[in-house]
Amino acid sequence: MTDAHEEVLTLHVEVQIPAHADRVETAVYRESRPKLLEREGSRCWSCGRTEKELGKPLQTHHHPIERSFANMIDWPRFIADAKAGIWGPHVQSFDWDSFNPDAPYSFVDDMTVNGRVLCEEHHIGADAGIHAIPYPMVIAEKYGKDGYQFSPTETLE
């Protein structure tokens, strides 16, 4: 049996982000964000804490398609997986027959089908956020046992 041990990763990630419009809060995003928060009980997907418990607003994360990558997605391939249920019932329920791949933000900014509620720490936090750590660690962090010292700055609850 291997003893518990710290894993220190020095990540150097180099990917080409496609050209995209400046980030703006679209009407689709504005209208769908409150619906996502209501559906998910206004709790962080990772730790389950509410805005009241956190003392700050919850954030929403584009998932499974990150907004900045929308213009490089092979939409017919993604749509086939979405319709097959690979990405879950919310993504599957989107009106794919009316979707225009040349205007992908009707899906990408619709938080009810492409959104995840996260607290700031689990969204953009160092050693904890979905934008900062590899996805297998995000899953372990979500399902880790209470009291587990996940990182130097986070003990799981």
C-alpha positions as CSV (number, residue, x, y, z in Angstrom):
1,M,0.0,0.0,0.0
2,T,1.3,3.4,-0.9
3,D,1.2,6.0,1.9
4,A,-0.6,9.2,1.4
5,H,1.7,11.7,-0.3
6,E,1.7,15.1,-1.8
7,E,1.8,15.4,-5.6
8,V,3.4,18.6,-6.9
9,L,2.7,19.3,-10.5
10,T,4.3,22.0,-12.5
11,L,2.0,22.3,-15.4
12,H,2.9,24.0,-18.6
13,V,0.0,24.0,-20.9
14,E,0.2,25.4,-24.4
15,V,-2.9,25.3,-26.5
16,Q,-4.1,27.6,-29.3
17,I,-7.3,29.4,-28.2
18,P,-9.3,30.2,-31.4
19,A,-10.2,33.7,-32.3
20,H,-13.4,34.7,-30.5
21,A,-15.4,37.8,-29.8
22,D,-14.7,39.6,-26.5
23,R,-16.5,38.1,-23.6
24,V,-19.8,39.8,-22.9
25,E,-22.8,38.9,-20.9
26,T,-25.3,37.8,-23.5
27,A,-29.1,37.8,-23.1
28,V,-29.0,34.0,-23.3
29,Y,-26.5,33.9,-20.4
30,R,-28.4,36.5,-18.4
31,E,-31.7,34.7,-18.7
32,S,-30.4,31.1,-18.1
33,R,-28.1,31.7,-15.2
34,P,-30.8,32.2,-12.6
35,K,-32.6,29.1,-13.9
36,L,-29.4,27.1,-13.5
37,L,-28.9,28.4,-9.9
38,E,-32.6,27.6,-9.1
39,R,-32.3,24.1,-10.6
40,E,-29.1,23.3,-8.8
41,G,-30.3,24.7,-5.5
42,S,-27.8,27.6,-5.6
43,R,-25.0,25.3,-4.3
44,C,-21.5,24.9,-5.6
45,W,-21.3,21.7,-7.6
46,S,-18.0,20.7,-5.9
47,C,-18.4,21.6,-2.2
48,G,-22.2,22.2,-1.9
49,R,-21.9,25.5,-0.2
50,T,-24.4,28.3,-0.8
51,E,-23.8,32.0,-1.3
52,K,-24.9,32.6,2.3
53,E,-22.4,30.0,3.6
54,L,-19.6,31.4,1.4
55,G,-20.3,35.1,2.1
56,K,-19.9,35.8,-1.7
57,P,-21.8,35.1,-4.9
58,L,-21.7,31.8,-6.7
59,Q,-20.2,31.7,-10.1
60,T,-21.1,29.8,-13.2
61,H,-18.8,27.8,-15.4
62,H,-19.3,26.9,-19.1
63,H,-19.5,23.1,-19.1
64,P,-18.9,21.0,-21.1
65,I,-18.0,23.5,-23.8
66,E,-15.8,26.3,-22.5
67,R,-16.8,29.6,-24.1
68,S,-13.4,30.5,-25.5
69,F,-13.2,27.2,-27.4
70,A,-16.7,27.5,-29.1
71,N,-15.2,28.4,-32.5
72,M,-13.0,25.3,-32.7
73,I,-15.6,22.7,-31.8
74,D,-16.6,20.1,-34.4
75,W,-20.3,20.7,-33.7
76,P,-21.7,17.8,-35.7
77,R,-19.5,15.4,-33.7
78,F,-20.4,17.1,-30.4
79,I,-24.1,17.1,-31.3
80,A,-24.1,13.4,-32.1
81,D,-22.7,12.7,-28.6
82,A,-25.1,15.2,-27.0
83,K,-28.1,13.6,-28.7
84,A,-26.8,10.2,-27.5
85,G,-26.8,11.4,-23.9
86,I,-23.0,11.3,-23.5
87,W,-23.1,14.7,-21.7
88,G,-26.3,14.1,-19.7
89,P,-29.9,14.9,-20.0
90,H,-29.7,18.7,-19.9
91,V,-27.3,18.9,-22.9
92,Q,-29.3,16.2,-24.6
93,S,-32.5,18.2,-24.2
94,F,-31.2,21.3,-26.0
95,D,-33.0,22.0,-29.4
96,W,-30.2,20.7,-31.5
97,D,-32.3,20.7,-34.7
98,S,-32.5,24.5,-34.5
99,F,-28.9,25.0,-33.6
100,N,-26.6,27.0,-35.9
101,P,-23.0,26.0,-35.6
102,D,-22.0,29.4,-37.0
103,A,-23.6,31.1,-34.0
104,P,-22.7,28.6,-31.2
105,Y,-23.5,30.9,-28.2
106,S,-27.2,30.0,-28.3
107,F,-25.9,26.7,-26.7
108,V,-22.6,27.8,-25.1
109,D,-24.1,30.7,-23.1
110,D,-27.3,28.7,-22.1
111,M,-26.3,27.8,-18.6
112,T,-29.3,25.5,-18.2
113,V,-27.6,23.1,-20.7
114,N,-24.0,24.2,-20.7
115,G,-23.4,25.4,-17.1
116,R,-22.1,24.3,-13.8
117,V,-22.5,26.3,-10.5
118,L,-19.2,26.7,-8.7
119,C,-18.0,28.8,-5.8
120,E,-15.0,31.1,-6.6
121,E,-12.6,28.7,-5.0
122,H,-13.7,25.7,-7.1
123,H,-14.0,27.8,-10.2
124,I,-10.8,29.9,-10.4
125,G,-9.0,29.2,-7.1
126,A,-5.4,28.1,-7.0
127,D,-5.0,24.4,-6.1
128,A,-8.7,23.9,-6.2
129,G,-10.5,25.5,-9.2
130,I,-11.6,23.8,-12.3
131,H,-9.6,26.3,-14.3
132,A,-6.4,25.5,-12.3
133,I,-6.2,21.8,-11.7
134,P,-6.5,18.7,-13.9
135,Y,-10.0,17.3,-14.2
136,P,-9.3,14.0,-12.4
137,M,-8.4,16.1,-9.4
138,V,-11.6,18.1,-9.7
139,I,-13.6,14.8,-9.5
140,A,-11.5,13.6,-6.5
141,E,-12.0,16.9,-4.8
142,K,-15.8,16.8,-5.3
143,Y,-16.1,13.2,-3.9
144,G,-13.3,13.2,-1.3
145,K,-14.0,12.3,2.2
146,D,-14.8,15.0,4.8
147,G,-11.7,16.1,6.6
148,Y,-9.3,15.0,3.9
149,Q,-6.4,17.5,3.5
150,F,-6.7,17.9,-0.3
151,S,-4.2,20.7,-0.8
152,P,-2.2,23.0,1.5
153,T,-5.1,25.4,1.5
154,E,-8.2,23.1,1.4
155,T,-9.5,20.5,3.8
156,L,-12.6,18.8,2.3
157,E,-15.9,19.2,4.0
